[in-house]
Amino acid sequence: MNRIGHWIDGKVVEGTSGRSGVVFDPATGAQQAAVDLASVEEVDHAVAVAKAAFPEWRATNLSRRAEVMFHMRELVDANRKEIASLLSKEHGKVLGDALGEVARGLENIEFACGIPNLMKGGYSEQASNGIDVYSIKQPLGVCVGITPFNFPAMVPMWMFANALACGNTFVLKPSEKDPSVSMFVGELLKQAGLPDGTYNIVNGDKVAVDRLLTHPDVQAISFVGSTPIARYIYETGTKNGKRVQALGGAKNHMLVLADADLDMAADAAVSAAYGSAGERCMAISVVLASDAIADDLVAKIKDRLPAIVVGPASEDGSEMGPLITGEHRDKVKGYVDGAAGEGATVVVNGTSPSDLPADGFFLKPSLIDNAKPGMRCYDEEIFGPVLSVTRVKGYDDGLALINSNQFGNGTAIFTRDGGAARQFEFDVQVGMVGINVPVPVPVSYYSFGGWKASLFGDTHIYGPEGINFYTRTKVVTSRWPDPRTSRVDLGFPQNR
Ligand code: NAD
């Protein structure tokens, strides 16, 4: 049995807690590895190592820090396939999708290569007579990342690239469901020239997270995961004096107006709902279909589903892999099974795929029509290959539903009407908006984040807001003596 330890001080360290978690092969349902779950003492050790590495890394000049990021950029680029296949083996997503994840993570390392420019402060000459004022950005110290299972390579890159480039040291607590890719990335950072101790990984569960949330030497915590845990992380971390950004779950709506290109809308809805088996926080999970086109749109979506090839990531041609665990598969199935009883219409039920390995965590796409607020399939984040359709009268009706939802992560409008699209962008209470783009994940030089129950904290993650999160500002007011006024004066000292 493959055993996964921790990565501390530039090397793999075996766990000593005596506790371990199961890493499944989601395609077969079999255990493929055991991951060590850190104790409080092991977390304390990792934080102590990161704290000890901080003074030297913080004092390392900007061009050297940028150089490490450049090397890392080259290493991730050269190892795209290795990283993608490692993560796909534990997560279950198909290789093409995993390669896309690596590419979007790599963007964040590329962004961090510009750190000499990103760390620039401001300067005001002659703010008063002979006085200049300037601001400088300084790193915080030991920063922590706590990450979800669904993007095991990309989400840690959202965090550590900027955190390290800013001069912080880092402790990552990856998802215990697919931790191997983080360990490999740790090796790459070492090869890139990052000093030992600067980047560390503790594998673990609630025990490790709770210690990180209260540890006196942890300065900042970035969290990405489900909303209940995000709320807990934010409340506990801030109560313990930490800077926290905690990104939570989602229920992303795609509003299709009557003038939209329906084939384009159907292609987009299917791609965004079922890609990565729906296990994306930016997945479209509800289509708000204007009454005039709703029947046609549902028919077009339904027609596209039989062509989706569901199968193990390792099989050529697979487009959609299994879910992460059997427990999660059964939870997703429960939403579809319960939908008819709630008054919705199950148009396609993909929850009993008889032609796929029975022990694997597979579901096929499901489509639910006539979903409404008050039904579990509408109200809750399903996080699986299930798309719901809610019928709306038009723009106002659709907008009201989006704005009254507890989540505000992503949304999209499909229309040919530029005025309606602009109004939507103005009105909608959601952090990331697509106009005829179903999965509007911002590029790395903008920042990523939702509103409402999709993010707790003040800053979005990565991009310019990431630099702000991982630095604090110091403002210096300075006056230098003017040599022209300097002279020997034997008179009694007095104000002149
Ligand atoms: P999760 O909340 O179960 O786990 C996330 C992290 O929290 C993991 O590292 C896990 O070990 C830890 N954790 C879990 N339970 C905990 C507890 N009780 N106390 C302390 N720590 C705990 O999330 P997940 O299932 O791994 O990921 C899926 C969720 O993440 C979905 O809700 C999805 O929408 C969300 N997500 C959000 C974004 C975003 O950017 N907003 C991105 C990706 C995923």
Boltz pocket constraint, residues with backbone or C-beta under 6 A from the ligand:
constraints:
  - pocket:
      binder: B
      contacts: [[A, 146], [A, 147], [A, 148], [A, 149], [A, 150], [A, 151], [A, 173], [A, 174], [A, 175], [A, 176], [A, 204], [A, 205], [A, 206], [A, 209], [A, 210], [A, 224], [A, 225], [A, 226], [A, 227], [A, 229], [A, 230], [A, 247], [A, 248], [A, 249], [A, 250], [A, 280], [A, 281], [A, 381], [A, 383], [A, 409], [A, 450], [A, 454]]
      max_distance: 6.0
